Amino acid sequence: MNVDQEHPDPQRVLIIKPSAIGDVVHALPVLPKLKKRWPAAKISWLITPQCAPLVQRHPMVDEVVLFQRKRFGRWYNPAALLDLAEFIRDIRLMKFDLVIDLQGLFRSALVGVISGARRRVGFSNARELAPLFYTQTVECSWDMDHAVERYLKVVTDLGCAGDGAIEFPLAVDESDRRFIAEMIPPQVRYAVLMPGTHWETKRWPVERFAGLVKPLKDRFDLATVAAGSPADAPLTKQLGATFDLTGKTNLRQMVALLERASLVIANDTGPMHIAAALGRPLVTPYGPTSPRRTGPFGRMDSVIRLDMPCSPCYSRTCSHRSCMEWLSGESVLELAEQQMKNWGR
């Protein structure tokens, strides 16, 4: 659909992209496009509390709208129902005139309707009948387009193409950097190892990660930093890393940690996408998922995978996990060396 020239410039814009970490990172290039097109517009972002640090105190985000998805789902609880009613009231009082739904689900499209915005934009092939709630739809391919490309198609359709540059404006400040400096002395060069994932099938064996600690020190003089969420602690404890920051950083501090890294080796996770957006030397094993669809954007050189007939399968269960089990530590180290030559400071 072409841009409707009859629409005045929006004064209040709501971006709906509540989760997950990697998806929010992929949506960040939308911000500079909107700001360049409509510098006077006030931009709000609807997001879950877990992902909120990525946009809180962000120079391009004027307001963060917290979406308590789990709590609102318990609408049968009187207290949760009251919270949901207050959320609906607050959304309507914000008087948005443009809603950009990048989530593409029934509930995200419904929030757009609840907001009262006259212009609601989303994907023509969004799920759960979401397109029925949009006033403007955008064509995209879930199979061929990367997530970043899909999100940028939406703002391009709104006339926000700009100069074609793709930026990932990550929010991080000196307080976040000082926190990392207190944990890891500034003179220390390090590799971040992140063995955790939500899907067990996406996990390169933790013993392979552990096997990298000594050669990273011997070959490249890199200390190692184990990192991840508190749930990853049973894995990271097995690494024997020089520093263990598992569960000790919030998202903004994680950005600062990855920003300073000489190398990042991580499974297909949200922080891996942060490292890719920061332009850090990166190695990421892929198996059951497709890097073309959800891989590190513009960083296919960082992906290591085996060409197997069953991959990608997009399955959360597997009896053999050969696509990950057969990836050797030596092949990861070889790619790490190449990445540091190409992307290292």
N, C-alpha and C positions, 0 to 999 in steps of 0.2 A: 504494500500500500504506500502511496506517495505521501509526502508531508502535506497536511491540510493547512494551507496558508491562511485560512480564516481563523485559526486558533491564535489568540494573543500569546505573547511570551508568558510562560508560567511564572507565578510568584512563589509557589510552594510545591516542591516536588518530593514525592515519597518513593524511594527505592525499596522494593520488597525482595530481600534475599537473606532469610534468617539463618541458614546453615548450609553446608557444614564448612569447616575451616577452609579447605581447598576451594570450595565453590565460592566462598566470599572473596578469597584472594583472586580468583578468576574474574570476579565482577568488578574489582577495583578500577580497571581501566575505563569504566563507564564514568567515573567521577570527573577526571580532567576534561573529558569530552563535554559533559553537561556544563561544567563551570566556564569553559571557553565560549560555549554557545550562549549561555544565559548567566552571565556573571552576577547579576543582581538577584537571582533566584535563591531561595532558602532551601537547602537540600537536607532531607531527613532520611534515615536508613532504619528499616524495621529488621531486627536481628535478635537471635536468642542470646541470653546472658552468657552462655559459654563462648560464643564467637564475638561478643560485643567489644572486647579490647582491641580488635582489629580496626574499629571505626570510632571508638571513643577518643576524644581529644584529637580527632583527625582534622587537619586544617581545611579540608574540603567538605566536611560533614558538619552541618550546623546543629543537628539534633539527632539523637539516637533514641529510637522507639523500641523498648524491650518487649519481646514477644515470649511470654512464659508458656510455651507450647504444652509442656507436660502438665502444668497447673491448670491451664484452661481446658485441657482434655478431661479434667475431673469436674465437669460442669454440674454433675449431680451433687457435689459437695457444696453446701450453701456458701461457705467462704470463698471457694473457687469461683462459684457463679457470680458472686458480688464483684470479685476481681475482674472477671470477664466483662461484666456490665460497665465497670469503670474504664476498662480498656476501650470498649466501643465508644463510650462517651468522649474520652480524650481524643480518640482518632477523629471523630467528627468535629470536635472543637478546633482541631488544627487546620481545617479548611484547605485541604490540598486541592489543587486544580489539575495536577498531573500525577498519576500513579504508574510506575514502571515495575511490572511484576516479572522478575527474573527467576522466580521459583517455579511457576507454572503448575500449581496444584489447586484443587478446589478451595482449600482454606485461604491460600494466598490471594486468589482471585476474589474471594468473598470479602476479604479485608479491603480490597480496592473499592468494592461496591459500598461497604459500610462507611468508608471514608467520605463518601459523597462527592468524590472527584468526578467531574464530567468527562475527563479524558483518562482512559485506562488502557494501557498498552501491554501486550503480552504475545506469546508465541501462538501461531495458528494451530500448531499440533501439540499444544500443552495437554497435560493429562487431566483425568478426572473431570472432564467437561468444563475446565477452566475457561476456554475461549468464549463460552457463552456469556461470560461476565465482562469481556473486554469491549471497548468501543473502537479499538484499532488493533489489528493483528499483524504479525511479522512472520514471514516464511523462513524456515531454517530446516536443516537436516540433523537429526540426533545421531545419525550413523556416520555422516561425513564431516560435519563441522565440529571443531574443538569447542569446548564450553566458552572460552574467551571469544571466539569468533561469533558464536550465537548471541552472546550478550552485546557485543559491539554492533551486530546487525540491528538490534532494537534502537540504539541511540542514533545510528546512521539513518534509520527510517524516520527518526524525529528531526533530522537535519543537523545532527551533531557530529558529522564525520571529522571535521577539523582538518589537520594537515596529514592525517594518516598514521602519525606516530602512536605507538601503544606504550603507555606508561603504567607502572604498578606503584601507585603512591602509598607505601606502607607507613603506618603511624609508628614512629619511634622517636624518643627524645633523649636528652643527655641523662636524665634520671634513670632511664632503662639501661643505658650504656654503662653508667657508673655501677649499677647493680651487678652487671656481668664482670666489670673490672674488679669488683670486690671478691667475686667468686674465683676468677681466673686472672692472674696478674697480666697486665697489658703486654708484657714482652713475650708471653707464651704464644707460640703458634700451635694451632690445634685443629683436629678433625672431629666433627660431630658425628656420632654414630647413633642411629635411631632405629632399633630393631622392632618396634611395636607397630601394630596395625589393628584395625577393627576386624578385618577379615583374616582368619587364620591362613586361608589359601594364598593371600598376598604376602605372606611373611617369608622372607629369605631366612634360612635356619639360623638361630641365634648363635650356634657354635661357629658358624662361618663369620659372623660379625666379631665374635671373640677372637677368632684366628687372625683378624686384621690388626689388632692392637700392637703386637710386636713389630711386624713389618712396616707399619706406618711410622713407628719411631725409628727403626733401623734404616729404612730407605729414604724417608722424607723428613726425618727429625720433627715429627708431629706428635704432640701429646694428643690424647684422646679424651673426648667428653661424651659421656652417656647422657642422653636426653630423651624426654617424652613425658607423658602424663603419669600421674600416680599409678594408674592401672598397668603401666609398662614396667614397673619396678621389678617384678619377678624375672623379667627378661634382662633388663640392664644390669642387674646385680651379677649376672653371669659373664659380663664382658671383661671385667678387670680393668676398666678404663682409668685413666689418670685422674679424672674428675667425674663425679656423678651428680648431675643437676636434675635428675629425674624427679618430676613433681615439684621442683623448687622454683620454677619460673612461671609467670603468667604469660599470656600470648605476646604482649608487647616486649617483655624481657626475652622471650624466645626469638623474636625478630632481631633484637640486639645481639643475642648469642650467635645466630646464624649470619648476621651481617659481618661479624668479625672473623668467621671461620675461614680457614685456608682450604678446607674441604668438607663436604657433607656427604655422608653415605646413609641413605634412608630408603625405607620401603615406600610404597604408594600411600602417602599420608598427607594431611594438611600441611605440617611443617615442611615437608619436601617441596610443596608448591611455593611456600614462602622463600625457601632457599633459591629456587629457580627464578622467582620474581626479583630477587636481590642480585642475580647474576653471579652467584657463587659457584666455584668448582663443585660439581655434583655428580654422584653416581646413584642411580635408582633402579633396582631390579624390578622387572615387570613379568608377570606370568598370566594370571587368569583374567586380567583386564587389558583393554586396548590403550596404549599410549597415544594413539592418534585421537582418541576421543577425550581422554581425561589425563593425559600425560603432562609433564612439565612443558608449558607453552613455549614454543620457540626453542626448546632445548632437547630435541630428539637425540642430540649427540650425547646426552647424559644417560640415556636409557640403555640398559643391558638386559637382553632377553634371549631365550632360545626359540628357534623357529620350529615349533612343534604343531602337529596337525590338530591337537585339541586346544590350542591356545590362540586367541582368548576364548574362554568358556563362560566367564562371568558367574562362576559358581562359587558359593561360599563353603562348599564341602567337596572333598576330593579324596579318593582312596590312595593316591600315590604322590600327588604334588610334584611330579617330575619336572615341570617347568621351572620350579624354584630350587628343588633339591639338587638338580644337576648343574646349577650355576656354580662355578668354582671361585674360590677366593682369589686365585691368581688372576683370573680374567677381570675381576672387580678392581684389583690393584693396578692392572695395566690400564684400564679405563680411567682410574683415579689419576694416574700419572699424566695421561693425556689431557684430562680436564684441567689440571693445575697448570699445564703449559699453555692451554688455550684461554683459560678464564682467570688464572691467578693474578693477584695484584703485582 
